[in-house]
Amino acid sequence: MQICASYTYMRKSFLFLCFIAGFYTLVSLNWGCAQISAPTGGATDTLPPRLVKANPPMNSTNVKGNKISLSFNEYIDLQEVQNNMIISPVQKSNPTVSFNLKTISIKFKDSLLPNTTYSVDFGNALKDIHEGNVYKNFTYVFSTGNTIDSLTLSGNVLLAETGKADSTLMVLLYRNLADSAVQKTKPVYMTRVDGKGRFQFKHLPAEDFHIYALKDGDGGKTYNSKTELFAFSDENVNPAIAGKPVQLFAYYEQKPDNNNKTVSVLKAPAEKKLKYSNNLESGIQDLLQPLEFSFNNALKTFDSTKAVLLDTNCRPVQKYTYSIDSTQKKLTLNYSWQPETHFVFIMPKEAVLDSAGNNLSKSDTIRFVTKRTEDYGSVVLRFSNLDLSMHPVIQFGDDENVKLSFPVTEMQWTNKLFPPGDYSVKILFDENNNGKWDPGNYSKKMQPEKVLNLDMKLSVKANWDNERDIKL
């Protein structure tokens, strides 16, 4: 019994020693890991550079020299200075701009004007070199006179044709009030518009100015091409006279040709067989669209007396017309369709002849039915404060294109056959009542027709009454 008791005691002691040894080994390993781990570091720098010294100091007066030195609290970088930085008044010759470590140096080539407030707006050009934090719209100001001009002028620029903003536009101020100044000389003051088309001039004197907006195509800061996006005001502006913000409407007098390169394209030879397709959807004709036939080869002739449209009793339908587009490949049948009506269109093979002398391989008979009124939605729009004398035209589409447009002659507009879908809504003020948007003409002092972009979406459902109240 004593031997067994001794054995039991020795066994428990051994297990206890093993436990202690394992515990200290585990602790040692954990301590070892803690000793060799890398530090986690501090928070990421999200602050832009900060100006700590300027020579001459910020808002200095009676400045005589032509050099500026700006020092910041961290290493800096400048990006696209020519596109970002704006100096007002505008210089005839661009100054020399350089940077090194934490300092920016600017040397003016033009002589500074007397008694003039200058501003240097860096836009988005200035950022710190490590994290890339941009010092947005940092502006350095000084004066060659006794005071700093403090007047401001603000406004908005919209695209006349769409009612939207274009953030690439610049707004220009001219002391020279001659109409030709914007076409021949650089402006005195210049600023950008933001993403909503808003702009603001600061540090202006109490003077009369001509104001314009321009998308400068060649970098000359002058309106010298009808293909440049441009806007002008009918009246002078003076920042010392309180009034409403300036509203400008930009337009292309002549739409720019985006295909500047001349490419030689070999004309594809006509296919040996003349074929065509139509725009029917599973044998169903849209009440609001014509019946269209698209051919693979350009047509030489089309005999409208042979191709006929019949009703369900095979009697010829009256009062429909044909038209062919400029490519000679699309034939359109125009007719005032009635809902849920069956038709038969017969296309004899001899009715069409392509430029290679081919007829259709066989005659064709197309049977189709028009849509139901229940396939469309009913739309009612009730307007408030709409000037009917401006010949408003309601436009429906997406963000880029107008798909449907209708003149508005009363304060309530109704359409009982409206294609289902989601639409943006705009109003064109068609002043000359010709049914389309017309650009401006600066030489004739004609403003463009304007489009009001309504802040709304219209969701039209089939067989539903879709009603909206629109207050302008």
RODO-2510 file (C-alpha; in nm, 4 decimals, decimal comma):
residues 472
     n   res          X          Y          Z
     1     m     0,0000     0,0000     0,0000
     2     q     0,2813     0,2419     0,0811
     3     i     0,4456     0,1708    -0,2549
     4     c     0,1158     0,2475    -0,4360
     5     a     0,0666     0,5682    -0,2383
     6     s     0,4194     0,6850    -0,3198
     7     y     0,3680     0,6088    -0,6867
     8     t     0,0439     0,8069    -0,6957
     9     y     0,2079     1,1036    -0,5240
    10     m     0,5044     1,1008    -0,7657
    11     r     0,2708     1,0783    -1,0679
    12     k     0,0673     1,3835    -0,9560
    13     s     0,3835     1,5801    -0,8891
    14     f     0,5170     1,5000    -1,2365
    15     l     0,1926     1,6132    -1,4062
    16     f     0,1950     1,9363    -1,2037
    17     l     0,5547     2,0098    -1,3093
    18     c     0,4620     1,9456    -1,6752
    19     f     0,1724     2,1884    -1,6458
    20     i     0,3957     2,4600    -1,4962
    21     a     0,6590     2,4094    -1,7644
    22     g     0,4004     2,4307    -2,0424
    23     f     0,2475     2,7448    -1,8964
    24     y     0,5817     2,9269    -1,8795
    25     t     0,6681     2,8128    -2,2313
    26     l     0,3392     2,9550    -2,3618
    27     v     0,3918     3,2849    -2,1773
    28     s     0,7460     3,3107    -2,3123
    29     l     0,6239     3,2578    -2,6665
    30     n     0,3568     3,5265    -2,6283
    31     w     0,6074     3,7693    -2,4825
    32     g     0,8419     3,6939    -2,7682
    33     c     0,5707     3,7737    -3,0270
    34     a     0,4877     4,0989    -2,8524
    35     q     0,8519     4,2036    -2,8563
    36     i     0,9019     4,1587    -3,2328
    37     s     0,5668     4,2955    -3,3626
    38     a     0,5751     4,6193    -3,5660
    39     p     0,4106     4,9349    -3,4323
    40     t     0,0647     5,0078    -3,5760
    41     g     0,1410     5,3758    -3,6518
    42     g    -0,0795     5,6880    -3,6217
    43     a    -0,3913     5,8047    -3,8036
    44     t    -0,3764     5,8790    -4,1782
    45     d    -0,3105     6,2433    -4,2619
    46     t    -0,6291     6,3867    -4,4191
    47     l    -0,5463     6,7573    -4,3841
    48     p    -0,4364     6,9679    -4,6826
    49     p    -0,1243     7,1840    -4,6675
    50     r    -0,1484     7,5030    -4,4591
    51     l     0,0079     7,8370    -4,5479
    52     v     0,2574     7,9396    -4,2778
    53     k     0,4378     8,2287    -4,4468
    54     a     0,3898     8,4541    -4,7482
    55     n     0,6118     8,7212    -4,8973
    56     p     0,4517     8,9704    -4,9412
    57     p     0,2109     8,8713    -4,6589
    58     m    -0,1463     8,7756    -4,7420
    59     n    -0,3698     9,0818    -4,8132
    60     s    -0,0702     9,3148    -4,8379
    61     t    -0,1243     9,6620    -4,9867
    62     n     0,1061     9,8918    -5,1832
    63     v     0,2969     9,5924    -5,3235
    64     k     0,5756     9,6998    -5,5623
    65     g     0,7707     9,3897    -5,6635
    66     n     0,6873     9,1171    -5,9167
    67     k     0,7672     8,8093    -5,7059
    68     i     0,5605     8,6044    -5,4608
    69     s     0,6831     8,3353    -5,2230
    70     l     0,4388     8,1029    -5,0406
    71     s     0,5586     7,8567    -4,7743
    72     f     0,3510     7,5712    -4,6310
    73     n     0,3696     7,3403    -4,3303
    74     e     0,4496     7,0279    -4,5359
    75     y     0,6021     6,9208    -4,8652
    76     i     0,3760     7,0218    -5,1524
    77     d     0,3096     6,9350    -5,5163
    78     l     0,1476     7,1342    -5,7983
    79     q    -0,0607     6,9616    -6,0655
    80     e    -0,1669     7,1094    -6,4039
    81     v    -0,0945     7,4665    -6,3013
    82     q    -0,1916     7,6139    -6,6385
    83     n    -0,5372     7,4537    -6,6232
    84     n    -0,6004     7,5058    -6,2513
    85     m    -0,4464     7,8369    -6,1500
    86     i    -0,6300     8,1613    -6,2294
    87     i    -0,4670     8,5014    -6,1785
    88     s    -0,6910     8,8070    -6,1754
    89     p    -0,6614     9,0490    -6,3405
    90     v    -0,5693     8,8122    -6,6274
    91     q    -0,2076     8,8404    -6,7422
    92     k    -0,1052     8,8885    -7,1038
    93     s     0,1907     8,6563    -7,0423
    94     n     0,1697     8,3611    -6,8073
    95     p     0,3901     8,4103    -6,4997
    96     t     0,6674     8,1681    -6,4075
    97     v     0,5491     7,9271    -6,1368
    98     s     0,7870     7,6891    -5,9601
    99     f     0,7861     7,4902    -5,6368
   100     n     1,0491     7,3246    -5,4214
   101     l     0,9905     7,1222    -5,1038
   102     k     0,7465     7,3416    -4,9055
   103     t     0,7622     7,6634    -5,1084
   104     i     0,5904     7,7995    -5,4211
   105     s     0,7493     8,0854    -5,6151
   106     i     0,5609     8,3050    -5,8653
   107     k     0,7271     8,5646    -6,0878
   108     f     0,5076     8,7990    -6,2930
   109     k     0,6216     8,8816    -6,6472
   110     d     0,3675     9,1622    -6,6914
   111     s     0,4035     9,4898    -6,5025
   112     l     0,1540     9,5054    -6,2178
   113     l    -0,1224     9,7633    -6,2644
   114     p    -0,1390    10,0496    -6,0124
   115     n    -0,4168    10,0585    -5,7502
   116     t    -0,5301     9,7083    -5,8401
   117     t    -0,6239     9,4093    -5,6270
   118     y    -0,4685     9,0839    -5,7497
   119     s    -0,5784     8,7312    -5,6612
   120     v    -0,4073     8,4011    -5,7357
   121     d    -0,6570     8,1127    -5,7223
   122     f    -0,4866     7,7715    -5,7281
   123     g    -0,8064     7,5739    -5,7890
   124     n    -0,7220     7,2058    -5,7335
   125     a    -0,3541     7,2371    -5,8253
   126     l    -0,2073     7,2452    -5,4720
   127     k    -0,1770     6,9294    -5,2621
   128     d     0,0597     6,7637    -5,0154
   129     i     0,3129     6,5315    -5,1739
   130     h     0,2607     6,2266    -4,9499
   131     e    -0,1151     6,1795    -4,9015
   132     g    -0,2317     6,3900    -5,1968
   133     n    -0,4687     6,6041    -4,9857
   134     v    -0,5811     6,8925    -5,2081
   135     y    -0,5916     7,2487    -5,0750
   136     k    -0,9055     7,3340    -5,2748
   137     n    -0,9475     7,6867    -5,4113
   138     f    -0,6674     7,8379    -5,2048
   139     t    -0,6487     8,2044    -5,3063
   140     y    -0,3647     8,4456    -5,2325
   141     v    -0,4585     8,8152    -5,2433
   142     f    -0,2593     9,1401    -5,2510
   143     s    -0,2986     9,4958    -5,3802
   144     t    -0,0756     9,7486    -5,5522
   145     g    -0,2895    10,0263    -5,4024
   146     n    -0,3929    10,1369    -5,0550
   147     t    -0,6923     9,9009    -5,0216
   148     i    -0,8080     9,5495    -5,1048
   149     d    -1,1138     9,5473    -5,3339
   150     s    -1,3879     9,3484    -5,1602
   151     l    -1,6889     9,3462    -5,3958
   152     t    -1,8311     9,0172    -5,5238
   153     l    -2,0411     8,9115    -5,8213
   154     s    -2,2180     8,5764    -5,8428
   155     g    -2,4490     8,3928    -6,0779
   156     n    -2,5213     8,0757    -6,2662
   157     v    -2,4581     7,9348    -6,6143
   158     l    -2,6802     7,6667    -6,7689
   159     l    -2,6817     7,5023    -7,1100
   160     a    -2,9703     7,6604    -7,2990
   161     e    -3,0593     7,3429    -7,4919
   162     t    -3,0748     7,1047    -7,1942
   163     g    -3,1102     7,3168    -6,8807
   164     k    -2,8054     7,1412    -6,7317
   165     a    -2,4700     7,2707    -6,6068
   166     d    -2,1260     7,2263    -6,7640
   167     s    -1,8400     7,2511    -6,5140
   168     t    -1,5821     7,3117    -6,7910
   169     l    -1,7132     7,6633    -6,8605
   170     m    -1,5273     7,9769    -6,7564
   171     v    -1,6951     8,3117    -6,6813
   172     l    -1,5243     8,6243    -6,8160
   173     l    -1,5442     8,9945    -6,7226
   174     y    -1,4393     9,2747    -6,9600
   175     r    -1,3717     9,6396    -6,8760
   176     n    -1,3745     9,7122    -7,2481
   177     l    -1,7471     9,7415    -7,3181
   178     a    -1,7152     9,7108    -7,6955
   179     d    -1,9056     9,4103    -7,8322
   180     s    -1,5994     9,2890    -8,0213
   181     a    -1,3726     9,2834    -7,7126
   182     v    -1,4590     8,9212    -7,6244
   183     q    -1,3606     8,8173    -7,9772
   184     k    -1,0291     9,0028    -7,9888
   185     t    -0,8775     9,0423    -7,6409
   186     k    -0,8394     8,8503    -7,3168
   187     p    -1,0749     8,9279    -7,0261
   188     v    -0,9753     9,1293    -6,7201
   189     y    -1,1223     8,8804    -6,4706
   190     m    -1,1969     8,5133    -6,5050
   191     t    -1,3413     8,2409    -6,2815
   192     r    -1,4745     7,8845    -6,2996
   193     v    -1,8228     7,7426    -6,2595
   194     d    -1,8871     7,4513    -6,0244
   195     g    -2,0757     7,1294    -6,0945
   196     k    -2,4095     7,3112    -6,0655
   197     g    -2,3069     7,5952    -6,2946
   198     r    -2,2583     7,8462    -6,0114
   199     f    -1,9796     8,1048    -6,0120
   200     q    -1,8546     8,3879    -5,7908
   201     f    -1,6044     8,6661    -5,8487
   202     k    -1,4291     8,8136    -5,5452
   203     h    -1,2135     9,1221    -5,4875
   204     l    -1,3731     9,3267    -5,7663
   205     p    -1,3711     9,7061    -5,8035
   206     a    -1,6906     9,9133    -5,8424
   207     e    -1,6959     9,9244    -6,2232
   208     d    -1,9198     9,8299    -6,5158
   209     f    -1,8313     9,5049    -6,6922
   210     h    -1,9475     9,2964    -6,9839
   211     i    -1,9947     8,9355    -6,8682
   212     y    -1,9644     8,6179    -7,0769
   213     a    -1,9220     8,2426    -7,0346
   214     l    -1,6931     8,0416    -7,2600
   215     k    -1,5660     7,6899    -7,3135
   216     d    -1,2304     7,7915    -7,4532
   217     g    -1,1509     7,5574    -7,7397
   218     d    -0,8043     7,6868    -7,8326
   219     g    -0,6803     7,8382    -7,5047
   220     g    -0,6865     8,1942    -7,6391
   221     k    -0,9494     8,3075    -7,3838
   222     t    -1,1472     8,4729    -7,6655
   223     y    -1,4690     8,3774    -7,8462
   224     n    -1,3323     8,3170    -8,1931
   225     s    -1,5313     8,0211    -8,3224
   226     k    -1,9033     7,9467    -8,3580
   227     t    -1,8257     7,5925    -8,2415
   228     e    -1,7197     7,7168    -7,8950
   229     l    -1,9756     7,6932    -7,6141
   230     f    -2,0624     8,0558    -7,5356
   231     a    -2,3008     8,2759    -7,3361
   232     f    -2,3501     8,6511    -7,3101
   233     s    -2,5618     8,8945    -7,1103
   234     d    -2,7819     9,1605    -7,2655
   235     e    -2,6853     9,4046    -6,9904
   236     n    -2,3684     9,5250    -6,8195
   237     v    -2,3001     9,4193    -6,4610
   238     n    -2,1587     9,6220    -6,1734
   239     p    -2,0698     9,4472    -5,8442
   240     a    -2,1412     9,7692    -5,6515
   241     i    -2,5080     9,7659    -5,7583
   242     a    -2,7176     9,5153    -5,5666
   243     g    -2,9323     9,2935    -5,7840
   244     k    -3,0273     8,9381    -5,8668
   245     p    -2,7495     8,6864    -5,9407
   246     v    -2,6461     8,6879    -6,3057
   247     q    -2,8078     8,4140    -6,5179
   248     l    -2,6339     8,3096    -6,8400
   249     f    -2,7438     8,0534    -7,0987
   250     a    -2,4687     7,8885    -7,3018
   251     y    -2,5097     7,7511    -7,6525
   252     y    -2,3215     7,6317    -7,9573
   253     e    -2,4125     7,8554    -8,2502
   254     q    -2,2771     7,5729    -8,4637
   255     k    -2,2424     7,2238    -8,3182
   256     p    -1,8758     7,1123    -8,3183
   257     d    -1,7804     6,8229    -8,5418
   258     n    -1,6346     6,5590    -8,3110
   259     n    -1,4947     6,3636    -8,6063
   260     n    -1,2035     6,5895    -8,6913
   261     k    -1,0041     6,3207    -8,8676
   262     t    -1,0722     6,2403    -9,2290
   263     v    -1,0910     5,8661    -9,2705
   264     s    -1,1015     5,6976    -9,6065
   265     v    -1,3748     5,4364    -9,5985
   266     l    -1,4245     5,1881    -9,8792
   267     k    -1,7880     5,1522    -9,9728
   268     a    -1,9054     4,8015    -9,8963
   269     p    -2,0214     4,6167   -10,2079
   270     a    -2,3910     4,5392   -10,2327
   271     e    -2,4924     4,1930   -10,1163
   272     k    -2,6058     3,9511   -10,3849
   273     k    -2,9483     3,9035   -10,2306
   274     l    -3,1845     4,1852   -10,1369
   275     k    -3,3309     4,1297    -9,7888
   276     y    -3,5235     4,3349    -9,5372
   277     s    -3,6602     4,3373    -9,1818
   278     n    -3,9361     4,5336    -9,0079
   279     n    -3,9886     4,6999    -8,6691
   280     l    -4,2905     4,4910    -8,5623
   281     e    -4,2628     4,3343    -8,2181
   282     s    -4,3960     3,9770    -8,2388
   283     g    -4,6450     4,0841    -8,5028
   284     i    -4,7682     4,3857    -8,3032
   285     q    -4,7625     4,7438    -8,4337
   286     d    -4,7096     5,0410    -8,1988
   287     l    -4,9938     5,2933    -8,2338
   288     l    -4,7482     5,5842    -8,2060
   289     q    -4,4857     5,4648    -8,4556
   290     p    -4,4788     5,4135    -8,8320
   291     l    -4,4216     5,0729    -8,9886
   292     e    -4,0567     5,0592    -9,0974
   293     f    -3,8703     4,8311    -9,3378
   294     s    -3,4889     4,8183    -9,3264
   295     f    -3,3063     4,6827    -9,6354
   296     n    -2,9533     4,5449    -9,6521
   297     n    -2,8817     4,7245    -9,9820
   298     a    -2,9670     5,0761   -10,0943
   299     l    -3,2837     5,0854   -10,3037
   300     k    -3,2803     5,2142   -10,6595
   301     t    -3,6560     5,2090   -10,7079
   302     f    -3,9671     5,1407   -10,5049
   303     d    -4,3060     5,0949   -10,6716
   304     s    -4,5637     5,2128   -10,4201
   305     t    -4,8507     5,0931   -10,6429
   306     k    -4,7458     4,7306   -10,5979
   307     a    -4,6832     4,7208   -10,2221
   308     v    -5,0224     4,7522   -10,0541
   309     l    -5,1702     4,7730    -9,7042
   310     l    -5,4987     4,5810    -9,6555
   311     d    -5,7456     4,5658    -9,3715
   312     t    -5,8662     4,2425    -9,2128
   313     n    -6,1211     4,1969    -9,4943
   314     c    -5,8440     4,2318    -9,7549
   315     r    -5,9677     4,5717    -9,8693
   316     p    -5,7046     4,8347    -9,9550
   317     v    -5,6448     5,0863    -9,6778
   318     q    -5,6588     5,4549    -9,7726
   319     k    -5,4603     5,7615    -9,6641
   320     y    -5,1213     5,6095    -9,5844
   321     t    -4,7926     5,7375    -9,7261
   322     y    -4,4397     5,6118    -9,7889
   323     s    -4,1034     5,7816    -9,7358
   324     i    -3,7426     5,6716    -9,7873
   325     d    -3,4489     5,8040    -9,5823
   326     s    -3,1267     5,9537    -9,7204
   327     t    -2,9416     5,6187    -9,7125
   328     q    -3,2062     5,4682    -9,9377
   329     k    -3,2155     5,1708    -9,7012
   330     k    -3,5130     5,2547    -9,4775
   331     l    -3,8683     5,2586    -9,6122
   332     t    -4,1338     5,4052    -9,3822
   333     l    -4,5107     5,3560    -9,4025
   334     n    -4,6944     5,6360    -9,2224
   335     y    -5,0525     5,5810    -9,1101
   336     s    -5,2877     5,6847    -8,8295
   337     w    -5,3242     5,3481    -8,6580
   338     q    -5,6353     5,2517    -8,4662
   339     p    -5,6141     5,0191    -8,1636
   340     e    -5,6694     4,6431    -8,1851
   341     t    -5,6984     4,6418    -8,5651
   342     h    -5,5707     4,3671    -8,7925
   343     f    -5,3780     4,4479    -9,1102
   344     v    -5,2099     4,2667    -9,3981
   345     f    -4,9134     4,4152    -9,5842
   346     i    -4,8184     4,2632    -9,9188
   347     m    -4,4665     4,3206   -10,0507
   348     p    -4,4344     4,1760   -10,4041
   349     k    -4,0793     4,0870   -10,4976
   350     e    -4,0947     4,3234   -10,7972
   351     a    -4,1915     4,6229   -10,5805
   352     v    -3,8308     4,7030   -10,4855
   353     l    -3,5069     4,7067   -10,6818
   354     d    -3,1641     4,7706   -10,5274
   355     s    -2,8646     4,9508   -10,6763
   356     a    -2,7207     4,6213   -10,8036
   357     g    -3,0416     4,5372   -10,9905
   358     n    -3,1699     4,2781   -10,7425
   359     n    -3,5334     4,2201   -10,6549
   360     l    -3,6510     4,0339   -10,3484
   361     s    -3,6133     3,6598   -10,3854
   362     k    -3,9852     3,6111   -10,3177
   363     s    -4,3004     3,8057   -10,2432
   364     d    -4,3932     3,8502    -9,8794
   365     t    -4,7187     3,8791    -9,6852
   366     i    -4,7020     4,0312    -9,3364
   367     r    -4,9945     4,0006    -9,0958
   368     f    -5,0025     4,2141    -8,7830
   369     v    -5,2311     4,3736    -8,5274
   370     t    -5,2052     4,7117    -8,3564
   371     k    -5,1665     4,7533    -7,9805
   372     r    -5,4525     4,8040    -7,7360
   373     t    -5,5186     5,1348    -7,5621
   374     e    -5,4608     4,9457    -7,2346
   375     d    -5,0959     4,9031    -7,3387
   376     y    -5,0424     5,2775    -7,2823
   377     g    -5,0675     5,5059    -6,9826
   378     s    -5,2769     5,8193    -6,9460
   379     v    -5,0785     6,1306    -6,8450
   380     v    -5,2270     6,4528    -6,7073
   381     l    -4,9995     6,7465    -6,6202
   382     r    -5,1430     7,0562    -6,4525
   383     f    -4,9175     7,3634    -6,4749
   384     s    -4,8904     7,6711    -6,2546
   385     n    -4,7122     7,9923    -6,3597
   386     l    -4,6490     7,8662    -6,7141
   387     d    -4,6254     8,1473    -6,9700
   388     l    -4,8203     8,0132    -7,2692
   389     s    -4,7144     8,3136    -7,4802
   390     m    -4,3619     8,1654    -7,4860
   391     h    -4,4952     7,8649    -7,6825
   392     p    -4,3857     7,6001    -7,4294
   393     v    -4,3077     7,2497    -7,5513
   394     i    -4,3058     6,9644    -7,2995
   395     q    -4,0150     6,7226    -7,3587
   396     f    -3,9820     6,3671    -7,2273
   397     g    -3,6676     6,1533    -7,2462
   398     d    -3,3659     6,0331    -7,0532
   399     d    -3,0739     6,2397    -6,9242
   400     e    -2,9233     6,2668    -7,2724
   401     n    -3,1980     6,2493    -7,5357
   402     v    -3,5469     6,3822    -7,6000
   403     k    -3,7753     6,0942    -7,7001
   404     l    -4,1153     6,2657    -7,7089
   405     s    -4,2183     6,6304    -7,7307
   406     f    -4,5574     6,8020    -7,7444
   407     p    -4,6683     7,1671    -7,7601
   408     v    -4,8535     7,2948    -7,4525
   409     t    -5,1431     7,5321    -7,5299
   410     e    -5,3394     7,5116    -7,2025
   411     m    -5,2558     7,4973    -6,8342
   412     q    -5,3616     7,1327    -6,8289
   413     w    -5,1990     6,8932    -7,0738
   414     t    -5,3433     6,5457    -7,1340
   415     n    -5,2200     6,2470    -7,3333
   416     k    -5,4186     5,9232    -7,3155
   417     l    -5,1761     5,7166    -7,5233
   418     f    -4,8384     5,7564    -7,3525
   419     p    -4,5696     5,4856    -7,3786
   420     p    -4,4940     5,3289    -7,0372
   421     g    -4,1513     5,4030    -6,8914
   422     d    -3,9455     5,6383    -6,6755
   423     y    -3,8879     5,9876    -6,8112
   424     s    -3,7074     6,3079    -6,7258
   425     v    -3,9198     6,6149    -6,8009
   426     k    -3,8145     6,9457    -6,9575
   427     i    -3,9905     7,2485    -7,1000
   428     l    -3,8622     7,4200    -7,4152
   429     f    -3,9727     7,7805    -7,4531
   430     d    -4,0055     7,7835    -7,8314
   431     e    -4,0155     8,1602    -7,8804
   432     n    -4,0347     8,1544    -8,2609
   433     n    -4,2857     7,8652    -8,2501
   434     n    -4,1044     7,6537    -8,5092
   435     g    -4,1210     7,3328    -8,3051
   436     k    -3,7471     7,3022    -8,2320
   437     w    -3,4733     7,4538    -8,0146
   438     d    -3,2785     7,7401    -8,1775
   439     p    -2,9293     7,8577    -8,0700
   440     g    -2,8289     8,2168    -8,0084
   441     n    -2,6383     8,4504    -8,2384
   442     y    -2,3968     8,6931    -8,0750
   443     s    -2,3453     8,9084    -8,3837
   444     k    -2,7231     8,9684    -8,3963
   445     k    -2,7510     8,9852    -8,0133
   446     m    -3,0017     8,7009    -8,0190
   447     q    -3,0208     8,4896    -7,7030
   448     p    -3,0756     8,1140    -7,7439
   449     e    -3,4122     7,9579    -7,6736
   450     k    -3,4145     7,8154    -7,3238
   451     v    -3,4980     7,4754    -7,1828
   452     l    -3,6136     7,4417    -6,8237
   453     n    -3,4958     7,1139    -6,6715
   454     l    -3,7666     7,0144    -6,4220
   455     d    -3,6429     6,8462    -6,1077
   456     m    -3,8729     6,5463    -6,1410
   457     k    -3,9036     6,1973    -6,2852
   458     l    -4,2253     6,0758    -6,4445
   459     s    -4,2933     5,7028    -6,4165
   460     v    -4,5736     5,6026    -6,6543
   461     k    -4,7483     5,2672    -6,6091
   462     a    -4,9675     5,0951    -6,8670
   463     n    -5,3445     5,1203    -6,8095
   464     w    -5,2874     5,3706    -6,5261
   465     d    -5,3832     5,7359    -6,4814
   466     n    -5,0572     5,9214    -6,4186
   467     e    -5,1202     6,2769    -6,2901
   468     r    -4,8801     6,5504    -6,1762
   469     d    -4,9046     6,9118    -6,0628
   470     i    -4,6084     7,1190    -6,1893
   471     k    -4,5443     7,4615    -6,0367
   472     l    -4,2805     7,6665    -6,2183
***
